Amino acid sequence: MKDLIANGVAAIVKFVFVWLIWSFVLLNLGRITLLLCTLGRYPRGRTTERDTNRIAFTGLVVLIFLWSGIAIYNNLWPARHPY
């Protein structure tokens, strides 16, 4: 019984990660980034469907760069509290 519940929870977590995060958030972030970098030439039409993993990976790389930039910026000038 525990195995059945564990497999069900694992399937739900996998679905949420794959669909919500990879296919929605990272895909759209990568698509917007590539459209801005290529001035609207890539990805268009069928290339969006064909290269979804490549576009989502670009979104992941952009997200990592953003988080790294925020972490570096926050450590360069630590906040000074007035109290």
C-alpha positions as CSV (number, residue, x, y, z in Angstrom):
1,M,0.0,0.0,0.0
2,K,2.9,2.4,0.8
3,D,4.5,1.7,-2.5
4,L,1.2,2.6,-4.3
5,I,0.9,5.9,-2.4
6,A,4.6,6.7,-3.0
7,N,4.3,6.0,-6.7
8,G,1.2,8.1,-6.9
9,V,2.9,11.1,-5.1
10,A,6.0,10.7,-7.3
11,A,3.8,10.7,-10.5
12,I,2.0,13.9,-9.3
13,V,5.3,15.6,-8.5
14,K,6.8,14.6,-11.8
15,F,3.7,15.9,-13.6
16,V,3.8,19.2,-11.8
17,F,7.5,19.7,-12.5
18,V,7.3,18.7,-16.2
19,W,4.2,20.4,-17.1
20,L,4.0,23.5,-15.0
21,I,7.7,24.4,-14.6
22,W,9.4,23.1,-17.7
23,S,6.6,23.4,-20.2
24,F,5.1,26.6,-19.1
25,V,7.5,28.8,-17.1
26,L,10.8,27.9,-18.6
27,L,9.5,27.5,-22.1
28,N,7.9,31.0,-22.1
29,L,10.9,32.6,-20.4
30,G,13.2,31.0,-23.1
31,R,10.9,31.9,-25.9
32,I,10.7,35.6,-24.8
33,T,14.5,35.7,-24.4
34,L,15.2,34.1,-27.8
35,L,12.6,36.4,-29.5
36,L,14.3,39.5,-27.9
37,C,17.8,38.3,-28.8
38,T,17.0,37.4,-32.4
39,L,14.7,40.4,-32.9
40,G,11.6,38.2,-33.4
41,R,13.0,35.7,-35.9
42,Y,13.4,32.6,-33.7
43,P,11.3,30.7,-32.5
44,R,8.4,31.1,-34.9
45,G,5.8,28.6,-36.1
46,R,6.9,25.0,-36.3
47,T,10.3,25.7,-34.8
48,T,8.5,26.4,-31.5
49,E,7.0,22.9,-31.5
50,R,10.1,21.2,-32.8
51,D,12.6,22.9,-30.4
52,T,10.6,23.0,-27.2
53,N,13.4,21.3,-25.1
54,R,16.0,23.7,-26.5
55,I,13.9,26.7,-25.8
56,A,13.0,25.5,-22.2
57,F,16.7,24.9,-21.6
58,T,17.4,28.5,-22.7
59,G,14.8,29.6,-20.1
60,L,16.6,27.6,-17.4
61,V,19.9,29.2,-18.3
62,V,18.4,32.7,-18.2
63,L,16.8,31.9,-14.8
64,I,20.1,30.7,-13.4
65,F,21.9,33.8,-14.6
66,L,19.2,36.0,-13.1
67,W,19.4,34.3,-9.7
68,S,23.2,34.4,-9.8
69,G,23.2,38.1,-10.7
70,I,20.8,38.8,-7.8
71,A,22.9,36.8,-5.4
72,I,26.1,38.5,-6.4
73,Y,24.6,42.0,-6.3
74,N,23.2,41.3,-2.8
75,N,26.6,40.1,-1.5
76,L,28.5,43.1,-3.0
77,W,26.6,45.7,-1.1
78,P,25.0,44.2,2.0
79,A,21.9,46.1,3.2
80,R,22.5,48.6,6.0
81,H,19.8,48.6,8.6
82,P,19.0,51.9,10.3
83,Y,18.4,50.3,13.6
